[in-house]
Amino acid sequence: MTTASTPTSGANKARVGVQRFGTFLSGMIMPNIAAFIAWGFITMLFISAGWLGQWYPVADLLGGFGNAGEIGWQGARTALTEGADGATFQQYIGLVGPMITYLLPLLIANTGGRMIYGERGGVVATIATMGVIVGTDIPMFLGAMIMGPLAGYITKQMDRIWDGKIKPGFEMLVNNFSAGILGMLLAIVGFFVFGPAMLGVSAFLGGIVDWLVGFNLLPLLSIVVEPAKVLFLNNAINHGVFTPLALEQVAESGKSILFLIEANPGPGLGLLLAFTFFGVGSAKASAPGAIVIQFLGGIHEIYFPYALSKPATILALIAGGATGVTTNMLFGGGLAFPAAPGSIIAVTAAASSPAAGGVGNLLVVYLSVILAAAVTFLITAVILRASRKRDLAAEGDTFSAAIAQTEANKGKSSAAMDSLRASGGAAAAAEGGVLTDKTVKNIVFACDAGMGSSAMGASVLRNKIKKAGVEDVAVTNKAIANLDGSEDLIITQQQLTDRARGVNPGALHVSVDNFMNSPKYDEVVKLVVDQHDA
């Protein structure tokens, strides 16, 4: 258990800084994933080639491809469109186009502005980004991710100018007019300057992707992506970098391979299968349960501790990831919208969209998952088999490690294990229960995004505390960036503890290897019960 702050090395500071920036980028996308999924399903169902594309006239109205003159539906928005024969007609606008052009970028911008300066920053960011959107002719996701936080920051600095100087009774007048005027000015700048500049940036980044595809180099991205994932940069990479670029490709071709570079569940599945058959100790015991959470639940963070416990297996993840990317690149696999979380269920829904190619595309994506899992499994199996004797010997030689592994295999602590640990000397005793004078009423599981692995851990501990008969302790989950100082005890995975401690140094911090069945949960329960009975 970690109960006090510890010095952070230069390498850790750099890692924390990269994680923090990546979390900021993904933080603009993650809260709005439901909107992306809604848009994906509307596209999948109601475009002309969609599953319900022939459902006249509803599909024509919602998909935005029907001839208003022929259908005659009154009240729906239309736009003058030129047909293939050169004739013009009024076509329904529908939902698909406006959502990807306006709704999704504006949601991202509002979230970015709120992250910088609350509701006020979000409003100005939304106004400013509208100028960027109408000043370009492509979905402006990158522009929203830059203009949103920038507008929030400018609003924050503007308010500092007259902070405390406004006469009583004029606060609302000044606040509303200043935000409105600033939003107007930023929208104008966005239209004439920012929008065209972002068109150039988008074209440049798109050119890099096309170049990688043209020279069959896209699989090399796995060399960067897979190691970065196990350092908890997965959300930053997927939603902060690939998703904006991928959505622009979807607008052009109906699908994008970029959605699958990070989200492919195959490498994680292969790694966990290898630990299931060839691992030792707690890793072997817990791997089967982790497979269900990773492959079906889509929480990829669950396999990161396995890779970090045997760093050589990161090479297997790179090979598996590159295999999946190569398969999709060669056979044209891709997704129509983000697979979030990266569950095989979400992947199936996004790959089977008629806009992406229907069943044929789905089979290609399945093949990429299977091959990625197979390659990762084979290489990981070789690595684990080669070090098996050494791992078993280390397990037997290290007394405290053997106790910890026994508890992890069992899924809980016990009096027998506590006594063994106590007899192991001062070093082993340090692994024991939590000692603190702080009253624990608010326990928070914190992870990068605050949605996946932390929600799972919170659910596990919440059930344990309820079974212990304690009802007045709250157990919730948050993103690390959203910690507000009200937390009494914060539980994070080891690689993220430094970040959490930096946000709330006054809380008791508990580091775990695995959110699924850490024996440290029982130590937290014991602490809570002891305080409750005192």
C-alpha positions in Angstrom: 0.0 0.0 0.0 1.2 3.5 -0.7 0.5 5.9 2.1 2.9 8.7 1.4 4.2 10.7 -1.5 7.5 9.5 -2.9 10.0 11.4 -5.1 9.2 11.2 -8.8 12.2 10.5 -11.1 12.8 12.4 -14.2 11.6 9.5 -16.4 8.4 9.2 -14.3 7.8 13.0 -14.7 8.2 12.7 -18.4 5.8 9.7 -18.6 3.3 11.5 -16.4 3.5 14.6 -18.6 2.9 12.6 -21.7 0.0 10.8 -20.1 -1.5 14.1 -18.9 -1.3 15.6 -22.4 -2.7 12.5 -24.0 -5.5 12.4 -21.4 -6.4 16.0 -22.2 -6.7 15.1 -25.9 -8.8 11.9 -25.4 -10.8 13.7 -22.7 -12.5 15.8 -25.4 -13.5 12.6 -27.3 -14.3 10.1 -24.6 -17.3 11.9 -23.0 -18.9 12.2 -26.4 -18.4 8.6 -27.6 -22.2 7.9 -27.2 -22.8 10.6 -29.9 -20.4 9.0 -32.3 -22.1 5.6 -31.7 -25.5 7.1 -32.3 -24.3 8.7 -35.5 -22.7 5.4 -36.6 -26.0 3.5 -36.0 -28.0 6.1 -37.9 -25.6 5.8 -40.8 -25.6 2.0 -40.7 -29.4 2.0 -40.8 -30.6 4.8 -42.9 -28.2 5.7 -45.7 -29.2 4.6 -49.1 -27.1 1.4 -48.8 -28.0 0.9 -45.2 -29.8 -2.0 -43.6 -33.1 0.0 -43.7 -32.2 2.1 -46.8 -35.2 0.8 -48.7 -37.6 1.7 -45.9 -39.5 4.3 -47.8 -39.9 7.1 -46.9 -38.3 7.1 -43.4 -34.8 6.2 -44.6 -35.0 8.9 -47.3 -35.8 11.4 -44.6 -33.3 10.4 -42.0 -30.5 9.3 -44.3 -30.7 12.5 -46.3 -30.9 11.1 -49.8 -34.6 11.3 -50.7 -36.1 13.5 -53.4 -38.4 15.9 -51.6 -40.5 16.5 -54.7 -41.3 12.8 -55.0 -41.8 12.0 -51.3 -43.7 15.2 -50.4 -42.9 15.1 -46.7 -43.7 18.5 -45.3 -41.5 20.3 -42.7 -38.2 18.4 -43.1 -35.2 20.5 -44.2 -34.1 20.2 -47.8 -31.3 21.5 -50.0 -30.9 22.0 -53.7 -28.9 19.1 -55.1 -27.7 18.2 -58.6 -28.4 14.6 -59.7 -26.2 12.3 -61.8 -28.1 13.5 -65.0 -27.4 17.1 -64.2 -30.9 17.9 -63.1 -31.4 19.7 -59.8 -33.9 18.7 -57.2 -34.6 19.3 -53.5 -33.0 16.6 -51.4 -33.7 16.0 -47.7 -30.8 16.9 -45.5 -31.4 14.2 -43.0 -29.4 13.4 -39.9 -26.2 11.8 -41.2 -24.5 14.9 -42.8 -25.4 17.5 -40.1 -24.4 15.2 -37.3 -20.8 14.6 -38.6 -20.5 18.2 -39.9 -21.9 20.2 -37.0 -23.0 18.1 -33.9 -19.9 16.0 -33.3 -17.3 18.8 -33.7 -19.4 21.1 -31.6 -19.7 18.6 -28.8 -15.9 18.1 -28.9 -15.3 21.9 -28.8 -17.7 22.4 -26.0 -16.0 19.6 -24.0 -12.6 21.1 -24.6 -13.7 24.6 -23.6 -15.3 23.2 -20.4 -12.1 21.4 -19.5 -10.3 24.7 -19.5 -12.9 27.1 -18.1 -16.1 25.3 -17.2 -19.5 26.1 -18.8 -18.5 29.7 -19.8 -15.4 28.3 -21.7 -17.6 25.7 -23.3 -20.1 28.2 -24.6 -17.5 30.5 -26.2 -15.7 27.4 -27.6 -18.8 26.3 -29.3 -19.5 29.7 -30.9 -15.9 30.0 -32.1 -15.8 26.4 -33.5 -18.9 27.2 -35.5 -16.9 29.7 -37.5 -14.2 27.0 -38.2 -16.8 24.5 -39.3 -18.6 26.8 -41.8 -15.3 28.1 -43.1 -14.3 24.6 -44.3 -15.8 21.9 -46.4 -14.7 18.8 -44.4 -15.7 17.6 -40.9 -13.6 19.8 -38.7 -12.7 17.4 -35.8 -9.0 18.5 -35.5 -10.1 22.2 -35.7 -12.6 21.6 -32.8 -9.9 19.9 -30.7 -7.7 23.0 -31.0 -10.2 25.8 -31.2 -12.3 24.5 -28.3 -9.5 24.6 -25.6 -8.0 27.7 -27.1 -11.3 29.6 -26.9 -11.8 28.4 -23.3 -8.3 29.6 -22.4 -8.8 33.0 -24.0 -12.1 33.4 -22.2 -10.4 32.6 -18.9 -7.7 35.2 -19.5 -10.3 37.8 -20.6 -12.2 37.4 -17.3 -9.1 37.9 -15.3 -8.8 41.4 -16.7 -11.9 42.7 -14.8 -12.1 40.1 -12.1 -13.2 42.0 -8.9 -13.7 45.3 -10.8 -17.3 45.0 -12.0 -19.8 47.2 -10.1 -22.5 45.3 -8.2 -25.5 44.7 -10.4 -23.6 44.7 -13.7 -22.1 41.2 -13.4 -24.6 39.5 -15.7 -24.5 42.3 -18.3 -20.7 42.2 -18.4 -20.4 38.4 -18.4 -22.9 37.8 -21.1 -21.9 40.6 -23.4 -18.1 39.9 -23.0 -18.6 36.2 -23.8 -20.9 36.9 -26.7 -18.6 39.5 -28.3 -15.5 37.3 -27.8 -17.3 34.3 -29.3 -18.3 36.4 -32.3 -14.7 37.6 -32.8 -13.3 34.1 -32.5 -15.9 32.7 -34.9 -14.9 35.3 -37.5 -11.2 34.5 -37.0 -12.1 30.8 -37.2 -13.9 31.3 -40.5 -11.3 33.4 -42.3 -8.0 32.2 -40.7 -8.3 29.1 -38.5 -10.5 27.1 -40.8 -8.3 27.4 -43.9 -5.2 26.7 -41.7 -6.8 23.5 -40.4 -7.7 22.4 -43.9 -4.0 22.5 -44.6 -3.1 20.6 -41.5 -5.8 18.0 -42.2 -4.5 17.6 -45.8 -1.0 17.2 -44.5 -1.9 14.5 -41.9 -4.1 12.8 -44.4 -1.2 12.8 -46.8 1.0 11.1 -44.2 -1.6 8.3 -43.8 -1.9 7.9 -47.5 1.8 7.7 -47.9 2.1 5.0 -45.2 -0.7 3.1 -46.9 0.8 3.6 -50.3 4.2 2.2 -49.3 2.6 -0.5 -47.1 4.2 1.0 -44.0 1.0 1.4 -41.9 1.8 -1.7 -39.8 5.0 0.1 -38.5 2.7 2.3 -36.4 2.4 -0.7 -34.1 6.0 -0.2 -33.0 4.8 3.0 -31.3 1.2 2.2 -30.6 1.6 -1.1 -28.6 4.3 0.0 -26.2 2.4 3.3 -25.7 -0.8 1.4 -24.9 0.7 -0.5 -21.9 1.9 2.8 -20.6 -1.7 3.9 -20.4 -1.7 6.1 -23.5 -4.2 4.0 -25.3 -7.1 6.4 -25.1 -4.9 9.3 -26.0 -3.7 7.5 -29.1 -7.0 6.1 -30.2 -9.3 9.0 -29.5 -6.9 11.9 -29.5 -5.0 11.1 -32.7 -6.6 8.3 -34.8 -10.3 9.1 -34.3 -10.3 12.7 -35.8 -8.3 11.5 -38.8 -10.5 8.4 -39.2 -13.7 10.3 -39.1 -12.6 12.4 -42.1 -11.9 9.2 -44.0 -15.3 7.8 -43.0 -16.9 10.9 -44.5 -15.2 10.2 -47.8 -15.2 6.4 -48.0 -17.6 5.0 -45.4 -14.9 3.4 -43.2 -11.4 3.8 -41.9 -8.6 1.4 -40.9 -7.4 3.9 -38.4 -10.2 2.9 -36.0 -8.6 -0.6 -35.7 -4.9 0.3 -35.2 -5.4 0.6 -31.4 -8.8 -0.9 -30.8 -8.2 -4.3 -32.3 -8.8 -6.7 -29.4 -6.7 -9.5 -31.0 -3.2 -8.7 -29.5 -4.6 -8.5 -26.0 -6.6 -11.7 -26.4 -3.5 -13.6 -27.7 -1.4 -12.3 -24.8 -3.9 -13.4 -22.2 -4.4 -16.8 -23.8 -0.6 -17.4 -23.6 -0.6 -16.4 -19.9 -3.5 -18.8 -19.4 -1.6 -21.8 -20.7 2.0 -20.9 -20.0 2.0 -18.3 -17.2 2.8 -19.0 -13.6 1.3 -17.9 -10.3 -1.3 -15.2 -10.1 -0.8 -14.3 -13.8 -1.9 -17.7 -14.9 -4.7 -17.9 -12.4 -6.3 -14.6 -13.3 -5.7 -14.5 -17.1 -8.9 -16.5 -18.0 -11.1 -14.0 -16.2 -9.2 -11.1 -17.8 -10.0 -12.5 -21.3 -13.7 -12.1 -20.7 -13.2 -8.5 -19.5 -10.8 -7.6 -22.3 -12.4 -9.4 -25.3 -16.1 -9.0 -24.5 -16.1 -6.0 -22.2 -13.5 -4.1 -24.2 -11.4 -2.9 -21.3 -7.9 -3.3 -22.7 -6.2 -1.9 -19.6 -6.8 -5.3 -18.0 -3.9 -6.9 -19.9 -1.4 -4.1 -19.4 -0.1 -5.5 -16.1 0.6 -8.9 -17.7 2.7 -7.2 -20.4 4.6 -5.1 -17.9 5.3 -8.1 -15.7 7.2 -9.6 -18.6 8.3 -6.7 -20.8 9.6 -9.0 -23.6 6.0 -9.8 -24.4 5.6 -6.2 -25.7 7.4 -7.5 -28.8 4.6 -10.0 -29.2 2.0 -7.3 -28.9 3.9 -5.3 -31.6 4.0 -8.3 -33.9 0.3 -9.1 -33.3 -0.8 -5.5 -33.8 1.2 -5.2 -37.0 -0.3 -8.4 -38.3 -3.8 -7.1 -37.7 -3.0 -3.8 -39.4 -1.5 -5.6 -42.4 -4.5 -7.8 -42.8 -6.9 -4.9 -42.8 -4.6 -2.9 -45.1 -4.3 -5.8 -47.7 -8.0 -6.7 -47.7 -9.5 -3.3 -47.1 -10.9 -3.8 -43.6 -12.1 -0.9 -41.5 -14.8 0.4 -39.2 -17.6 2.9 -39.9 -17.4 4.5 -36.4 -15.2 4.2 -33.3 -15.3 0.9 -31.4 -15.4 2.2 -27.9 -14.8 0.3 -25.8 -12.6 -2.0 -27.9 -14.9 -5.0 -27.4 -15.4 -7.6 -30.1 -19.1 -6.7 -29.8 -18.4 -3.0 -30.6 -16.0 -4.0 -33.4 -18.7 -6.2 -34.9 -21.3 -3.5 -34.9 -18.9 -0.9 -36.5 -17.5 -3.4 -39.1 -20.8 -4.8 -40.2 -22.2 -1.4 -41.3 -23.3 -1.4 -45.0 -21.4 1.8 -45.4 -18.2 0.0 -44.4 -18.8 -3.0 -46.7 -21.2 -5.2 -44.8 -20.5 -8.9 -44.2 -17.5 -8.9 -46.5 -15.8 -6.2 -44.4 -16.8 -7.9 -41.2 -15.1 -11.1 -42.2 -11.9 -9.2 -43.0 -12.0 -7.5 -39.6 -12.6 -10.8 -37.9 -9.6 -12.3 -39.8 -7.4 -9.4 -38.6 -8.5 -10.1 -35.0 -7.9 -13.8 -35.3 -4.4 -13.4 -36.9 -3.4 -10.7 -34.5 -4.3 -13.0 -31.6 -2.6 -16.0 -33.1 0.7 -14.2 -33.7 0.7 -12.6 -30.3 -0.1 -15.9 -28.6 2.7 -17.8 -30.4 5.4 -15.3 -29.6 4.2 -14.8 -26.0 4.1 -18.6 -25.5 7.7 -18.9 -26.7 8.8 -16.1 -24.3 7.0 -17.6 -21.3 8.2 -21.1 -22.0 11.8 -19.9 -22.3 11.6 -18.2 -18.9 9.3 -20.6 -17.1 11.9 -22.4 -14.9 13.4 -19.1 -13.9 9.9 -17.6 -13.1 9.0 -20.7 -11.0 12.3 -20.5 -9.2 11.9 -16.8 -8.5 8.4 -17.5 -7.2 9.7 -20.0 -4.7 12.7 -18.0 -3.6 10.9 -14.8 -2.8 8.9 -15.3 0.3 6.8 -12.2 0.2 6.2 -12.7 -3.6 4.9 -16.2 -2.9 2.5 -14.9 -0.3 1.2 -12.1 -2.6 0.8 -14.6 -5.4 -1.1 -17.0 -3.2 -3.5 -14.3 -2.1 -3.9 -13.2 -5.7 -4.7 -16.7 -6.8 -7.2 -17.0 -4.1 -8.6 -13.5 -4.8 -8.5 -12.4 -1.2 -6.3 -12.0 1.9 -6.5 -14.3 4.9 -5.3 -14.6 8.5 -2.9 -17.3 7.6 -1.3 -15.2 4.9 -1.1 -12.2 7.2 0.8 -14.2 9.8 3.1 -15.5 7.2 3.8 -12.0 5.9 4.4 -10.8 9.5 7.0 -13.5 10.0 8.8 -12.5 6.8 10.5 -9.5 8.4 10.1 -5.8 8.1 10.1 -5.7 4.3 7.3 -8.2 4.1 5.4 -6.4 6.8 5.4 -3.3 4.8 3.1 -5.2 2.4 0.4 -5.5 5.1 -2.7 -3.6 5.8 -3.2 0.1 5.5 -2.4 2.3 8.6 -3.9 5.7 8.5 -5.5 8.2 10.9 -7.6 9.6 8.0 -11.3 8.7 8.1 -12.2 7.0 4.8 -15.7 7.9 3.6 -15.0 8.6 -0.1 -13.1 5.9 -2.1 -12.4 6.6 -5.8 -11.0 4.4 -8.4 -9.2 6.5 -10.9 -8.0 5.6 -14.4 -7.1 7.5 -17.5 -10.6 7.9 -18.9 -12.6 7.2 -15.8 -15.0 4.8 -17.6 -13.6 1.3 -18.2 -11.2 -0.4 -15.8 -11.9 2.0 -12.9 -15.6 1.3 -13.2 -14.9 -2.4 -13.0 -12.7 -2.0 -9.9 -15.2 0.2 -8.2 -17.9 -2.3 -8.7 -15.8 -5.1 -7.2 -14.8 -3.1 -4.1 -18.3 -1.7 -3.6 -19.8 -5.2 -3.4 -17.1 -6.3 -0.9 -17.8 -3.3 1.3 -21.5 -3.9 1.2 -21.0 -7.6 2.1 -19.0 -6.4 5.1 -22.0 -4.5 6.3 -20.8 -1.0 5.7 -23.3 1.3 4.0 -21.9 4.9 4.6 -18.8 4.7 2.4 -19.1 5.8 -1.2 -17.1 3.9 -3.9 -17.1 5.6 -7.3 -14.8 5.9 -10.3 -13.4 9.0 -12.0 -10.8 10.1 -14.6 -7.6 11.2 -12.9 -8.0 14.6 -14.4 -11.4 15.0 -12.7 -10.1 14.3 -9.1 -11.2 17.3 -7.1 -9.6 16.9 -3.7 -12.7 15.5 -2.0 -11.3 11.9 -2.2 -10.2 10.2 1.0 -8.7 7.1 -0.6 -7.7 6.7 -4.3 -7.0 3.4 -6.0 -5.0 3.4 -9.2 -3.0 1.0 -11.2 0.7 1.4 -10.4 1.7 3.2 -13.6 -0.9 5.9 -12.9 -0.3 6.5 -9.2 2.1 9.3 -9.6 -0.4 11.3 -11.7 -3.2 10.7 -9.2 -0.9 11.7 -6.3 0.0 14.9 -8.1 -3.7 15.9 -8.4 -4.7 15.0 -4.9 -1.6 14.6 -2.6 -3.7 14.7 0.5 -5.5 11.4 -0.1 -4.4 7.9 0.8 -3.2 6.3 -2.4 -3.3 2.6 -3.1 -1.5 1.1 -6.1 -2.7 -2.2 -7.5 -1.4 -4.4 -10.4 -4.9 -5.5 -11.5 -8.3 -3.9 -10.9 -10.0 -7.3 -11.2 -9.1 -9.2 -8.1 -6.3 -7.5 -6.1 -5.9 -8.8 -2.6 -5.4 -5.2 -1.5 -9.1 -4.7 -1.8 -9.5 -6.8 1.4 -7.0 -4.6 3.2 -9.1 -1.6 2.2 -12.3 -3.4 3.4 -10.6 -4.2 6.7 -9.6 -0.5 7.1 -13.1 0.6 6.5 -14.7 -2.0 8.8 -12.2 -1.2 11.6 -13.0 2.5 11.3 -16.7 1.8 11.2 -16.7 -0.3 14.3 -14.4 2.1 16.3 
